[in-house]
Amino acid sequence: MKQTLLVAALLAVALSACGKKEVAADAASAVVEAASAVEATAASAVDAVASDVAQAASDVASAVEAK
């Protein structure tokens, strides 16, 4: 009887530990997806700022030439 309870307890612990791995994998997948989205957004922001800087540099160069 004690062996049956011990086996049942060990089986319950093993199954609960297995279930947590799936949650961790799902969480890791969500983090990767979020990181990809952030990276894409950051790349767009960098491109926009670079374009603005290039335009400002062109404006300054034109103003200097006009003087």
PQR file with spaces between the fields and no chain letter, atoms N, CA, C, O and H, PARSE charges and radii, in Angstrom:
ATOM       1  N    MET     1       0.835   -1.190    0.000 -0.4000 1.5000
ATOM       2  CA   MET     1       0.000    0.000    0.000 -0.0000 2.0000
ATOM       3  C    MET     1       0.877    1.251    0.000  0.5500 1.7000
ATOM       4  O    MET     1       0.611    2.196   -0.742 -0.5500 1.4000
ATOM       5  N    LYS     2       1.926    1.259    0.833 -0.4000 1.5000
ATOM       6  CA   LYS     2       2.809    2.419    0.879 -0.0000 2.0000
ATOM       7  C    LYS     2       3.512    2.624   -0.456  0.5500 1.7000
ATOM       8  O    LYS     2       3.736    3.753   -0.890 -0.5500 1.4000
ATOM       9  H    LYS     2       2.143    0.491    1.436  0.4000 1.0000
ATOM      10  N    GLN     3       3.857    1.499   -1.106 -0.4000 1.5000
ATOM      11  CA   GLN     3       4.516    1.602   -2.404 -0.0000 2.0000
ATOM      12  C    GLN     3       3.573    2.206   -3.443  0.5500 1.7000
ATOM      13  O    GLN     3       3.999    2.991   -4.290 -0.5500 1.4000
ATOM      14  H    GLN     3       3.675    0.581   -0.753  0.4000 1.0000
ATOM      15  N    THR     4       2.305    1.842   -3.379 -0.4000 1.5000
ATOM      16  CA   THR     4       1.323    2.379   -4.326 -0.0000 2.0000
ATOM      17  C    THR     4       1.175    3.877   -4.134  0.5500 1.7000
ATOM      18  O    THR     4       1.121    4.623   -5.111 -0.5500 1.4000
ATOM      19  H    THR     4       1.959    1.204   -2.691  0.4000 1.0000
ATOM      20  N    LEU     5       1.110    4.325   -2.893 -0.4000 1.5000
ATOM      21  CA   LEU     5       1.011    5.755   -2.633 -0.0000 2.0000
ATOM      22  C    LEU     5       2.268    6.493   -3.087  0.5500 1.7000
ATOM      23  O    LEU     5       2.187    7.597   -3.627 -0.5500 1.4000
ATOM      24  H    LEU     5       1.155    3.718   -2.099  0.4000 1.0000
ATOM      25  N    LEU     6       3.415    5.883   -2.866 -0.4000 1.5000
ATOM      26  CA   LEU     6       4.670    6.494   -3.279 -0.0000 2.0000
ATOM      27  C    LEU     6       4.738    6.605   -4.800  0.5500 1.7000
ATOM      28  O    LEU     6       5.139    7.641   -5.331 -0.5500 1.4000
ATOM      29  H    LEU     6       3.480    4.987   -2.428  0.4000 1.0000
ATOM      30  N    VAL     7       4.352    5.550   -5.493 -0.4000 1.5000
ATOM      31  CA   VAL     7       4.351    5.569   -6.964 -0.0000 2.0000
ATOM      32  C    VAL     7       3.361    6.615   -7.471  0.5500 1.7000
ATOM      33  O    VAL     7       3.664    7.354   -8.408 -0.5500 1.4000
ATOM      34  H    VAL     7       4.026    4.708   -5.062  0.4000 1.0000
ATOM      35  N    ALA     8       2.191    6.680   -6.863 -0.4000 1.5000
ATOM      36  CA   ALA     8       1.190    7.657   -7.284 -0.0000 2.0000
ATOM      37  C    ALA     8       1.688    9.080   -7.051  0.5500 1.7000
ATOM      38  O    ALA     8       1.471    9.957   -7.887 -0.5500 1.4000
ATOM      39  H    ALA     8       1.945    6.079   -6.102  0.4000 1.0000
ATOM      40  N    ALA     9       2.347    9.312   -5.931 -0.4000 1.5000
ATOM      41  CA   ALA     9       2.876   10.643   -5.637 -0.0000 2.0000
ATOM      42  C    ALA     9       3.983   11.022   -6.617  0.5500 1.7000
ATOM      43  O    ALA     9       4.016   12.149   -7.111 -0.5500 1.4000
ATOM      44  H    ALA     9       2.523    8.600   -5.251  0.4000 1.0000
ATOM      45  N    LEU    10       4.882   10.090   -6.897 -0.4000 1.5000
ATOM      46  CA   LEU    10       5.962   10.349   -7.854 -0.0000 2.0000
ATOM      47  C    LEU    10       5.414   10.595   -9.253  0.5500 1.7000
ATOM      48  O    LEU    10       5.907   11.462   -9.975 -0.5500 1.4000
ATOM      49  H    LEU    10       4.855    9.175   -6.495  0.4000 1.0000
ATOM      50  N    LEU    11       4.399    9.833   -9.631 -0.4000 1.5000
ATOM      51  CA   LEU    11       3.777   10.027  -10.936 -0.0000 2.0000
ATOM      52  C    LEU    11       3.109   11.400  -11.024  0.5500 1.7000
ATOM      53  O    LEU    11       3.200   12.074  -12.051 -0.5500 1.4000
ATOM      54  H    LEU    11       3.999    9.129   -9.045  0.4000 1.0000
ATOM      55  N    ALA    12       2.448   11.806   -9.960 -0.4000 1.5000
ATOM      56  CA   ALA    12       1.806   13.130   -9.945 -0.0000 2.0000
ATOM      57  C    ALA    12       2.843   14.241  -10.058  0.5500 1.7000
ATOM      58  O    ALA    12       2.629   15.215  -10.780 -0.5500 1.4000
ATOM      59  H    ALA    12       2.374   11.259   -9.126  0.4000 1.0000
ATOM      60  N    VAL    13       3.946   14.109   -9.364 -0.4000 1.5000
ATOM      61  CA   VAL    13       5.011   15.115   -9.438 -0.0000 2.0000
ATOM      62  C    VAL    13       5.608   15.148  -10.838  0.5500 1.7000
ATOM      63  O    VAL    13       5.851   16.223  -11.386 -0.5500 1.4000
ATOM      64  H    VAL    13       4.119   13.318   -8.777  0.4000 1.0000
ATOM      65  N    ALA    14       5.844   13.982  -11.415 -0.4000 1.5000
ATOM      66  CA   ALA    14       6.420   13.908  -12.754 -0.0000 2.0000
ATOM      67  C    ALA    14       5.491   14.543  -13.788  0.5500 1.7000
ATOM      68  O    ALA    14       5.944   15.285  -14.659 -0.5500 1.4000
ATOM      69  H    ALA    14       5.647   13.109  -10.969  0.4000 1.0000
ATOM      70  N    LEU    15       4.213   14.255  -13.695 -0.4000 1.5000
ATOM      71  CA   LEU    15       3.257   14.820  -14.652 -0.0000 2.0000
ATOM      72  C    LEU    15       3.118   16.330  -14.487  0.5500 1.7000
ATOM      73  O    LEU    15       2.986   17.053  -15.475 -0.5500 1.4000
ATOM      74  H    LEU    15       3.845   13.652  -12.987  0.4000 1.0000
ATOM      75  N    SER    16       3.147   16.802  -13.262 -0.4000 1.5000
ATOM      76  CA   SER    16       3.029   18.251  -13.069 -0.0000 2.0000
ATOM      77  C    SER    16       4.282   18.959  -13.568  0.5500 1.7000
ATOM      78  O    SER    16       4.193   20.074  -14.082 -0.5500 1.4000
ATOM      79  H    SER    16       3.254   16.215  -12.460  0.4000 1.0000
ATOM      80  N    ALA    17       5.437   18.339  -13.426 -0.4000 1.5000
ATOM      81  CA   ALA    17       6.677   18.931  -13.938 -0.0000 2.0000
ATOM      82  C    ALA    17       6.663   18.965  -15.461  0.5500 1.7000
ATOM      83  O    ALA    17       7.151   19.922  -16.063 -0.5500 1.4000
ATOM      84  H    ALA    17       5.510   17.434  -13.008  0.4000 1.0000
ATOM      85  N    CYS    18       6.121   17.953  -16.075 -0.4000 1.5000
ATOM      86  CA   CYS    18       6.039   17.928  -17.543 -0.0000 2.0000
ATOM      87  C    CYS    18       5.132   19.036  -18.051  0.5500 1.7000
ATOM      88  O    CYS    18       5.427   19.660  -19.071 -0.5500 1.4000
ATOM      89  H    CYS    18       5.725   17.176  -15.586  0.4000 1.0000
ATOM      90  N    GLY    19       4.049   19.282  -17.363 -0.4000 1.5000
ATOM      91  CA   GLY    19       3.123   20.328  -17.781 -0.0000 2.0000
ATOM      92  C    GLY    19       3.759   21.700  -17.736  0.5500 1.7000
ATOM      93  O    GLY    19       3.429   22.551  -18.562 -0.5500 1.4000
ATOM      94  H    GLY    19       3.809   18.775  -16.535  0.4000 1.0000
ATOM      95  N    LYS    20       4.652   21.942  -16.807 -0.4000 1.5000
ATOM      96  CA   LYS    20       5.301   23.236  -16.677 -0.0000 2.0000
ATOM      97  C    LYS    20       6.263   23.496  -17.827  0.5500 1.7000
ATOM      98  O    LYS    20       6.487   24.652  -18.188 -0.5500 1.4000
ATOM      99  H    LYS    20       4.921   21.251  -16.136  0.4000 1.0000
ATOM     100  N    LYS    21       6.834   22.455  -18.408 -0.4000 1.5000
ATOM     101  CA   LYS    21       7.743   22.632  -19.529 -0.0000 2.0000
ATOM     102  C    LYS    21       6.999   23.199  -20.726  0.5500 1.7000
ATOM     103  O    LYS    21       7.549   24.026  -21.455 -0.5500 1.4000
ATOM     104  H    LYS    21       6.652   21.516  -18.115  0.4000 1.0000
ATOM     105  N    GLU    22       5.761   22.774  -20.945 -0.4000 1.5000
ATOM     106  CA   GLU    22       4.972   23.284  -22.055 -0.0000 2.0000
ATOM     107  C    GLU    22       4.680   24.771  -21.851  0.5500 1.7000
ATOM     108  O    GLU    22       4.736   25.552  -22.801 -0.5500 1.4000
ATOM     109  H    GLU    22       5.315   22.102  -20.353  0.4000 1.0000
ATOM     110  N    VAL    23       4.377   25.149  -20.647 -0.4000 1.5000
ATOM     111  CA   VAL    23       4.113   26.551  -20.351 -0.0000 2.0000
ATOM     112  C    VAL    23       5.376   27.373  -20.595  0.5500 1.7000
ATOM     113  O    VAL    23       5.311   28.473  -21.145 -0.5500 1.4000
ATOM     114  H    VAL    23       4.332   24.514  -19.876  0.4000 1.0000
ATOM     115  N    ALA    24       6.507   26.843  -20.190 -0.4000 1.5000
ATOM     116  CA   ALA    24       7.768   27.549  -20.404 -0.0000 2.0000
ATOM     117  C    ALA    24       8.065   27.677  -21.891  0.5500 1.7000
ATOM     118  O    ALA    24       8.549   28.719  -22.334 -0.5500 1.4000
ATOM     119  H    ALA    24       6.559   25.949  -19.743  0.4000 1.0000
ATOM     120  N    ALA    25       7.787   26.656  -22.654 -0.4000 1.5000
ATOM     121  CA   ALA    25       8.017   26.714  -24.099 -0.0000 2.0000
ATOM     122  C    ALA    25       7.095   27.737  -24.744  0.5500 1.7000
ATOM     123  O    ALA    25       7.521   28.483  -25.625 -0.5500 1.4000
ATOM     124  H    ALA    25       7.394   25.810  -22.294  0.4000 1.0000
ATOM     125  N    ASP    26       5.843   27.783  -24.320 -0.4000 1.5000
ATOM     126  CA   ASP    26       4.907   28.773  -24.846 -0.0000 2.0000
ATOM     127  C    ASP    26       5.347   30.180  -24.484  0.5500 1.7000
ATOM     128  O    ASP    26       5.259   31.096  -25.302 -0.5500 1.4000
ATOM     129  H    ASP    26       5.496   27.176  -23.604  0.4000 1.0000
ATOM     130  N    ALA    27       5.818   30.349  -23.261 -0.4000 1.5000
ATOM     131  CA   ALA    27       6.287   31.666  -22.827 -0.0000 2.0000
ATOM     132  C    ALA    27       7.523   32.081  -23.619  0.5500 1.7000
ATOM     133  O    ALA    27       7.652   33.241  -24.011 -0.5500 1.4000
ATOM     134  H    ALA    27       5.889   29.605  -22.596  0.4000 1.0000
ATOM     135  N    ALA    28       8.420   31.146  -23.850 -0.4000 1.5000
ATOM     136  CA   ALA    28       9.620   31.452  -24.628 -0.0000 2.0000
ATOM     137  C    ALA    28       9.249   31.833  -26.053  0.5500 1.7000
ATOM     138  O    ALA    28       9.836   32.750  -26.628 -0.5500 1.4000
ATOM     139  H    ALA    28       8.316   30.204  -23.532  0.4000 1.0000
ATOM     140  N    SER    29       8.295   31.145  -26.613 -0.4000 1.5000
ATOM     141  CA   SER    29       7.839   31.459  -27.966 -0.0000 2.0000
ATOM     142  C    SER    29       7.222   32.859  -28.025  0.5500 1.7000
ATOM     143  O    SER    29       7.460   33.611  -28.970 -0.5500 1.4000
ATOM     144  H    SER    29       7.818   30.400  -26.146  0.4000 1.0000
ATOM     145  N    ALA    30       6.433   33.195  -27.013 -0.4000 1.5000
ATOM     146  CA   ALA    30       5.824   34.529  -26.964 -0.0000 2.0000
ATOM     147  C    ALA    30       6.886   35.609  -26.832  0.5500 1.7000
ATOM     148  O    ALA    30       6.758   36.679  -27.426 -0.5500 1.4000
ATOM     149  H    ALA    30       6.240   32.584  -26.245  0.4000 1.0000
ATOM     150  N    VAL    31       7.928   35.341  -26.063 -0.4000 1.5000
ATOM     151  CA   VAL    31       9.017   36.312  -25.906 -0.0000 2.0000
ATOM     152  C    VAL    31       9.744   36.515  -27.228  0.5500 1.7000
ATOM     153  O    VAL    31      10.086   37.643  -27.582 -0.5500 1.4000
ATOM     154  H    VAL    31       8.032   34.471  -25.580  0.4000 1.0000
ATOM     155  N    VAL    32       9.980   35.436  -27.955 -0.4000 1.5000
ATOM     156  CA   VAL    32      10.654   35.542  -29.254 -0.0000 2.0000
ATOM     157  C    VAL    32       9.811   36.348  -30.228  0.5500 1.7000
ATOM     158  O    VAL    32      10.335   37.191  -30.956 -0.5500 1.4000
ATOM     159  H    VAL    32       9.702   34.519  -27.668  0.4000 1.0000
ATOM     160  N    GLU    33       8.510   36.093  -30.246 -0.4000 1.5000
ATOM     161  CA   GLU    33       7.620   36.853  -31.133 -0.0000 2.0000
ATOM     162  C    GLU    33       7.603   38.327  -30.755  0.5500 1.7000
ATOM     163  O    GLU    33       7.644   39.190  -31.633 -0.5500 1.4000
ATOM     164  H    GLU    33       8.084   35.408  -29.654  0.4000 1.0000
ATOM     165  N    ALA    34       7.545   38.623  -29.477 -0.4000 1.5000
ATOM     166  CA   ALA    34       7.547   40.019  -29.028 -0.0000 2.0000
ATOM     167  C    ALA    34       8.862   40.702  -29.374  0.5500 1.7000
ATOM     168  O    ALA    34       8.874   41.863  -29.782 -0.5500 1.4000
ATOM     169  H    ALA    34       7.512   37.922  -28.765  0.4000 1.0000
ATOM     170  N    ALA    35       9.965   39.987  -29.214 -0.4000 1.5000
ATOM     171  CA   ALA    35      11.276   40.555  -29.545 -0.0000 2.0000
ATOM     172  C    ALA    35      11.374   40.851  -31.034  0.5500 1.7000
ATOM     173  O    ALA    35      11.954   41.860  -31.434 -0.5500 1.4000
ATOM     174  H    ALA    35       9.955   39.043  -28.883  0.4000 1.0000
ATOM     175  N    SER    36      10.811   39.979  -31.847 -0.4000 1.5000
ATOM     176  CA   SER    36      10.818   40.207  -33.292 -0.0000 2.0000
ATOM     177  C    SER    36      10.008   41.451  -33.648  0.5500 1.7000
ATOM     178  O    SER    36      10.414   42.243  -34.498 -0.5500 1.4000
ATOM     179  H    SER    36      10.340   39.159  -31.523  0.4000 1.0000
ATOM     180  N    ALA    37       8.873   41.613  -32.999 -0.4000 1.5000
ATOM     181  CA   ALA    37       8.041   42.783  -33.246 -0.0000 2.0000
ATOM     182  C    ALA    37       8.750   44.066  -32.823  0.5500 1.7000
ATOM     183  O    ALA    37       8.690   45.077  -33.522 -0.5500 1.4000
ATOM     184  H    ALA    37       8.543   40.969  -32.308  0.4000 1.0000
ATOM     185  N    VAL    38       9.414   44.018  -31.684 -0.4000 1.5000
ATOM     186  CA   VAL    38      10.165   45.187  -31.196 -0.0000 2.0000
ATOM     187  C    VAL    38      11.300   45.510  -32.150  0.5500 1.7000
ATOM     188  O    VAL    38      11.555   46.677  -32.447 -0.5500 1.4000
ATOM     189  H    VAL    38       9.463   43.197  -31.116  0.4000 1.0000
ATOM     190  N    GLU    39      11.980   44.484  -32.629 -0.4000 1.5000
ATOM     191  CA   GLU    39      13.092   44.696  -33.558 -0.0000 2.0000
ATOM     192  C    GLU    39      12.598   45.350  -34.844  0.5500 1.7000
ATOM     193  O    GLU    39      13.238   46.269  -35.357 -0.5500 1.4000
ATOM     194  H    GLU    39      11.772   43.536  -32.389  0.4000 1.0000
ATOM     195  N    ALA    40      11.473   44.887  -35.365 -0.4000 1.5000
ATOM     196  CA   ALA    40      10.921   45.471  -36.590 -0.0000 2.0000
ATOM     197  C    ALA    40      10.511   46.918  -36.367  0.5500 1.7000
ATOM     198  O    ALA    40      10.747   47.772  -37.222 -0.5500 1.4000
ATOM     199  H    ALA    40      10.953   44.141  -34.949  0.4000 1.0000
ATOM     200  N    THR    41       9.902   47.197  -35.227 -0.4000 1.5000
ATOM     201  CA   THR    41       9.496   48.560  -34.909 -0.0000 2.0000
ATOM     202  C    THR    41      10.709   49.465  -34.749  0.5500 1.7000
ATOM     203  O    THR    41      10.707   50.603  -35.219 -0.5500 1.4000
ATOM     204  H    THR    41       9.710   46.504  -34.532  0.4000 1.0000
ATOM     205  N    ALA    42      11.737   48.964  -34.092 -0.4000 1.5000
ATOM     206  CA   ALA    42      12.955   49.747  -33.898 -0.0000 2.0000
ATOM     207  C    ALA    42      13.627   50.033  -35.233  0.5500 1.7000
ATOM     208  O    ALA    42      14.124   51.136  -35.458 -0.5500 1.4000
ATOM     209  H    ALA    42      11.740   48.040  -33.711  0.4000 1.0000
ATOM     210  N    ALA    43      13.641   49.045  -36.116 -0.4000 1.5000
ATOM     211  CA   ALA    43      14.251   49.248  -37.425 -0.0000 2.0000
ATOM     212  C    ALA    43      13.503   50.336  -38.204  0.5500 1.7000
ATOM     213  O    ALA    43      14.123   51.166  -38.868 -0.5500 1.4000
ATOM     214  H    ALA    43      13.237   48.149  -35.933  0.4000 1.0000
ATOM     215  N    SER    44      12.183   50.325  -38.118 -0.4000 1.5000
ATOM     216  CA   SER    44      11.394   51.357  -38.795 -0.0000 2.0000
ATOM     217  C    SER    44      11.670   52.732  -38.204  0.5500 1.7000
ATOM     218  O    SER    44      11.777   53.721  -38.929 -0.5500 1.4000
ATOM     219  H    SER    44      11.680   49.650  -37.578  0.4000 1.0000
ATOM     220  N    ALA    45      11.784   52.785  -36.894 -0.4000 1.5000
ATOM     221  CA   ALA    45      12.061   54.063  -36.233 -0.0000 2.0000
ATOM     222  C    ALA    45      13.440   54.579  -36.614  0.5500 1.7000
ATOM     223  O    ALA    45      13.610   55.776  -36.846 -0.5500 1.4000
ATOM     224  H    ALA    45      11.697   51.981  -36.305  0.4000 1.0000
ATOM     225  N    VAL    46      14.418   53.698  -36.681 -0.4000 1.5000
ATOM     226  CA   VAL    46      15.771   54.108  -37.066 -0.0000 2.0000
ATOM     227  C    VAL    46      15.771   54.626  -38.496  0.5500 1.7000
ATOM     228  O    VAL    46      16.405   55.639  -38.790 -0.5500 1.4000
ATOM     229  H    VAL    46      14.280   52.726  -36.493  0.4000 1.0000
ATOM     230  N    ASP    47      15.071   53.945  -39.379 -0.4000 1.5000
ATOM     231  CA   ASP    47      14.993   54.408  -40.769 -0.0000 2.0000
ATOM     232  C    ASP    47      14.356   55.792  -40.860  0.5500 1.7000
ATOM     233  O    ASP    47      14.821   56.646  -41.614 -0.5500 1.4000
ATOM     234  H    ASP    47      14.556   53.122  -39.140  0.4000 1.0000
ATOM     235  N    ALA    48      13.292   56.008  -40.090 -0.4000 1.5000
ATOM     236  CA   ALA    48      12.612   57.301  -40.112 -0.0000 2.0000
ATOM     237  C    ALA    48      13.515   58.407  -39.584  0.5500 1.7000
ATOM     238  O    ALA    48      13.563   59.496  -40.157 -0.5500 1.4000
ATOM     239  H    ALA    48      12.915   55.314  -39.477  0.4000 1.0000
ATOM     240  N    VAL    49      14.225   58.137  -38.502 -0.4000 1.5000
ATOM     241  CA   VAL    49      15.127   59.138  -37.924 -0.0000 2.0000
ATOM     242  C    VAL    49      16.287   59.410  -38.874  0.5500 1.7000
ATOM     243  O    VAL    49      16.699   60.559  -39.032 -0.5500 1.4000
ATOM     244  H    VAL    49      14.185   57.252  -38.037  0.4000 1.0000
ATOM     245  N    ALA    50      16.809   58.378  -39.499 -0.4000 1.5000
ATOM     246  CA   ALA    50      17.907   58.565  -40.448 -0.0000 2.0000
ATOM     247  C    ALA    50      17.462   59.428  -41.617  0.5500 1.7000
ATOM     248  O    ALA    50      18.221   60.270  -42.098 -0.5500 1.4000
ATOM     249  H    ALA    50      16.474   57.445  -39.370  0.4000 1.0000
ATOM     250  N    SER    51      16.248   59.223  -42.068 -0.4000 1.5000
ATOM     251  CA   SER    51      15.710   60.044  -43.157 -0.0000 2.0000
ATOM     252  C    SER    51      15.563   61.495  -42.720  0.5500 1.7000
ATOM     253  O    SER    51      15.875   62.413  -43.479 -0.5500 1.4000
ATOM     254  H    SER    51      15.632   58.539  -41.678  0.4000 1.0000
ATOM     255  N    ASP    52      15.088   61.700  -41.498 -0.4000 1.5000
ATOM     256  CA   ASP    52      14.945   63.062  -40.971 -0.0000 2.0000
ATOM     257  C    ASP    52      16.300   63.743  -40.823  0.5500 1.7000
ATOM     258  O    ASP    52      16.433   64.930  -41.122 -0.5500 1.4000
ATOM     259  H    ASP    52      14.834   60.955  -40.882  0.4000 1.0000
ATOM     260  N    VAL    53      17.294   63.013  -40.372 -0.4000 1.5000
ATOM     261  CA   VAL    53      18.633   63.571  -40.200 -0.0000 2.0000
ATOM     262  C    VAL    53      19.227   63.931  -41.560  0.5500 1.7000
ATOM     263  O    VAL    53      19.851   64.981  -41.716 -0.5500 1.4000
ATOM     264  H    VAL    53      17.186   62.049  -40.129  0.4000 1.0000
ATOM     265  N    ALA    54      19.031   63.061  -42.529 -0.4000 1.5000
ATOM     266  CA   ALA    54      19.538   63.344  -43.873 -0.0000 2.0000
ATOM     267  C    ALA    54      18.879   64.594  -44.448  0.5500 1.7000
ATOM     268  O    ALA    54      19.544   65.411  -45.085 -0.5500 1.4000
ATOM     269  H    ALA    54      18.524   62.208  -42.403  0.4000 1.0000
ATOM     270  N    GLN    55      17.591   64.742  -44.226 -0.4000 1.5000
ATOM     271  CA   GLN    55      16.886   65.931  -44.722 -0.0000 2.0000
ATOM     272  C    GLN    55      17.384   67.180  -44.011  0.5500 1.7000
ATOM     273  O    GLN    55      17.582   68.215  -44.648 -0.5500 1.4000
ATOM     274  H    GLN    55      17.052   64.078  -43.709  0.4000 1.0000
ATOM     275  N    ALA    56      17.588   67.098  -42.704 -0.4000 1.5000
ATOM     276  CA   ALA    56      18.086   68.246  -41.947 -0.0000 2.0000
ATOM     277  C    ALA    56      19.489   68.623  -42.406  0.5500 1.7000
ATOM     278  O    ALA    56      19.804   69.807  -42.525 -0.5500 1.4000
ATOM     279  H    ALA    56      17.427   66.257  -42.187  0.4000 1.0000
ATOM     280  N    ALA    57      20.329   67.634  -42.661 -0.4000 1.5000
ATOM     281  CA   ALA    57      21.686   67.914  -43.145 -0.0000 2.0000
ATOM     282  C    ALA    57      21.638   68.582  -44.509  0.5500 1.7000
ATOM     283  O    ALA    57      22.416   69.495  -44.788 -0.5500 1.4000
ATOM     284  H    ALA    57      20.073   66.672  -42.564  0.4000 1.0000
ATOM     285  N    SER    58      20.739   68.134  -45.346 -0.4000 1.5000
ATOM     286  CA   SER    58      20.584   68.750  -46.664 -0.0000 2.0000
ATOM     287  C    SER    58      20.106   70.193  -46.539  0.5500 1.7000
ATOM     288  O    SER    58      20.580   71.074  -47.257 -0.5500 1.4000
ATOM     289  H    SER    58      20.108   67.392  -45.120  0.4000 1.0000
ATOM     290  N    ASP    59      19.176   70.431  -45.631 -0.4000 1.5000
ATOM     291  CA   ASP    59      18.678   71.792  -45.408 -0.0000 2.0000
ATOM     292  C    ASP    59      19.788   72.708  -44.906  0.5500 1.7000
ATOM     293  O    ASP    59      19.896   73.852  -45.349 -0.5500 1.4000
ATOM     294  H    ASP    59      18.792   69.716  -45.047  0.4000 1.0000
ATOM     295  N    VAL    60      20.610   72.216  -43.990 -0.4000 1.5000
ATOM     296  CA   VAL    60      21.715   73.009  -43.457 -0.0000 2.0000
ATOM     297  C    VAL    60      22.732   73.306  -44.554  0.5500 1.7000
ATOM     298  O    VAL    60      23.228   74.428  -44.659 -0.5500 1.4000
ATOM     299  H    VAL    60      20.522   71.287  -43.631  0.4000 1.0000
ATOM     300  N    ALA    61      23.038   72.311  -45.363 -0.4000 1.5000
ATOM     301  CA   ALA    61      23.987   72.519  -46.456 -0.0000 2.0000
ATOM     302  C    ALA    61      23.458   73.547  -47.441  0.5500 1.7000
ATOM     303  O    ALA    61      24.226   74.370  -47.939 -0.5500 1.4000
ATOM     304  H    ALA    61      22.635   71.400  -45.278  0.4000 1.0000
ATOM     305  N    SER    62      22.182   73.520  -47.731 -0.4000 1.5000
ATOM     306  CA   SER    62      21.589   74.501  -48.634 -0.0000 2.0000
ATOM     307  C    SER    62      21.638   75.901  -48.036  0.5500 1.7000
ATOM     308  O    SER    62      21.903   76.877  -48.739 -0.5500 1.4000
ATOM     309  H    SER    62      21.557   72.852  -47.327  0.4000 1.0000
ATOM     310  N    ALA    63      21.379   75.993  -46.719 -0.4000 1.5000
ATOM     311  CA   ALA    63      21.409   77.299  -46.051 -0.0000 2.0000
ATOM     312  C    ALA    63      22.824   77.860  -46.036  0.5500 1.7000
ATOM     313  O    ALA    63      23.007   79.066  -46.200 -0.5500 1.4000
ATOM     314  H    ALA    63      21.164   75.201  -46.148  0.4000 1.0000
ATOM     315  N    VAL    64      23.823   77.015  -45.844 -0.4000 1.5000
ATOM     316  CA   VAL    64      25.209   77.467  -45.833 -0.0000 2.0000
ATOM     317  C    VAL    64      25.618   77.923  -47.223  0.5500 1.7000
ATOM     318  O    VAL    64      26.312   78.931  -47.353 -0.5500 1.4000
ATOM     319  H    VAL    64      23.675   76.035  -45.711  0.4000 1.0000
ATOM     320  N    GLU    65      25.212   77.217  -48.255 -0.4000 1.5000
ATOM     321  CA   GLU    65      25.540   77.586  -49.603 -0.0000 2.0000
ATOM     322  C    GLU    65      24.880   78.905  -50.018  0.5500 1.7000
ATOM     323  O    GLU    65      25.430   79.671  -50.809 -0.5500 1.4000
ATOM     324  H    GLU    65      24.648   76.398  -48.149  0.4000 1.0000
ATOM     325  N    ALA    66      23.700   79.147  -49.471 -0.4000 1.5000
ATOM     326  CA   ALA    66      22.939   80.359  -49.832 -0.0000 2.0000
ATOM     327  C    ALA    66      23.622   81.600  -49.276  0.5500 1.7000
ATOM     328  O    ALA    66      23.437   82.689  -49.819 -0.5500 1.4000
ATOM     329  H    ALA    66      23.253   78.525  -48.829  0.4000 1.0000
ATOM     330  N    LYS    67      24.396   81.470  -48.221 -0.4000 1.5000
ATOM     331  CA   LYS    67      25.066   82.630  -47.618 -0.0000 2.0000
ATOM     332  C    LYS    67      26.276   82.895  -48.390  0.5500 1.7000
ATOM     333  O    LYS    67      27.016   83.828  -48.077 -0.5500 1.4000
ATOM     334  H    LYS    67      24.546   80.585  -47.780  0.4000 1.0000
